[in-house]
């Protein structure tokens, strides 16, 4: 069955929550070196109003598939995009847009139960976000498996994106500083 177009809006931030665990861990960014020097590593943590949990889904300019997006967070800004780690395609990372891109396009598909899979084909095989590690707080990429409950994500709108730096157009003088 073909996946219907996802209800993702490029003008809104979304929260991405794993549904396999009763604590509903939420996709976030490791706060290791501040916004400028962050490693861009992902983690799963408790839901909160943290800017690392605010995800923007931007339709991919490189794909005609309406379910293909580029992902970025409010915390690290519009110049960091979700990518697959170059040395290990089982890991995702937010990479600077000016770095050599590896696999910026992410396909989003519905499982049919109201949850979504988020995947990338960097390795030549579709791998989707999954939950791993001893404490089930790590994000890993694994081959898509309909039976794996840990690959199911709830995606919900948090709020509209109002920040000028996230707009794909320059601000006009009417929107600029010092205007009343």
N, C-alpha and C positions, 0 to 999 in steps of 0.2 A: 504494500500500500504506500502510495506517495505521501510524504509529509506535507501537511497543510502549512501555509505561510505562518511563521511565528508572529505572535502579537507584540513584538518588540518595537519600541519607538525610539528612533535616534534622537529625539528631543527630550527624553526622560532618562533618569538614572534608575537602575534596577538592582534588586537584591537577588543573589543566587544562593539558594539554600539546599543542602543535601537532605533528602527525605528518608534515608535509610536508618537514621539514628533518632531515638526519641528526643534527644537534645537539639535536633535540627541544626547542625553546624553550618555556619555561613561562610562563603568564600570571601577571603580577606587577603591583605598583603602583610608580609612580615615587616614590622617597623624596626629595621636594623640600623640604618644609617641616615635617617631623615629623607626628605623628598628628593634632594639633589643627588645623593649617593646611594640610594636604596639598591639592594641587589635585585629587587623586583620579584622575590620569591613569594609563592602563594602559601596560605595556611587556611585551616578551617577553625573557626572560633565561634563564640557565642554571639548571637545576633545583637546588634547595637547600632546606634547612629554614629558610626565611624566612617570617615570618608573613603577608607580602603574597601568598604563594603558597598560603595556606590559605583555600579558598573554601567558604562555607556556602550550600547551596541550600535555600531556604525555600519551601514550596508557596505560591503566590500566593493571598491571601485574596480577590482580585478576579476569579478565574477558576475555572470548573468543570473546566477541562482539566487532567488530572493531570500533564501535561508542561510546565506553566507555573510558573515559579519567580521568586523575587527572590533576588539574589546579594549577598553581603557577604563581607568578608575578616576574618580574625582581627586583622590589623595595624591597620586603621582602625576596627574595632569594629562592633557591631550597629547603630549609628545612621547608617552610610553604606551606601547601596544602589547597585548598578550601574544606570546610567541612560544614555540617549542624550543627547549634547550638544545643548542647545536650538538653537544656531545652526548646527550641522553634524551631520546625522544619519548621517554616515559615521564619527563618533567616539563612543566610549563613555567614561563617566566615573563614578567613585564619588561620588555626591552625598549631602550630608547629608539624612537622612530628613525633617527639618523644613523643608527648602527646597521650593519648589513642585515637585512631582514631574512629570516629563515622560512617561517611558515606563519604568516600573519592572519590568514583567513581561517575562520572557524565556522563550521557548519552546525546549525542548531536544528534538532528534530524532535518530534513529539513521540513519546512511547505509547500514547493512546490512553493513558490513565491520568492525564492532567500534568504529568511531569515531562521533563525535557532531557535530552542528551546534548552534550556540547563536545564536538569533536574536531579533529585536525588530521590531515593526511600527510604530514611531513615525512613519515617513514615509508610512504607508499601504501600503507594500510590505514584505514580509518581507526584512530584511537580516540577514545572519549574520556572526559574527566571522570575520575573514580576516586574513591576514598581508600587510603592505605595507611600503613604504619601501625605500630603497636597500639597507639592510643586512638587510631582512626581519625587523626587530625591532619593528615598529610594529603595533599592532592597529587594523584598520579594519573598518568594516561595509560589506558589499557585498551585492548581490542574490544570493540562494541559487543556486548553480551546482553541480550534481552532478559536473561534470567538474573543478572547482577543488580540487585536492589540498590547497591552503592553507586550506580551510574545514573541514578534518577535525581533530577534537580527541579526545584520549584523556582520559577523566575517571576518576580513581582515588581511592579512599578513602585518606586519610593517617592520621587518628585520630579518636577520639570527641571531641565538644565537651564539655568539662567546666567551662568558665568560666561563672560565674553570670550575667554580663552578657549572655550569648548565650541564656540560657534564656528562654522566653516566659512565664514565671511568676515571681512574686516568691519569694525564698528564704524558707523556713519557719524558725522559731527554731531548730529542730534542725540546720539547715544553716548557720546564721548564724555570725558571728564569736564567738569566745570559747567555743564549745561544745567539749566534750571527746569 
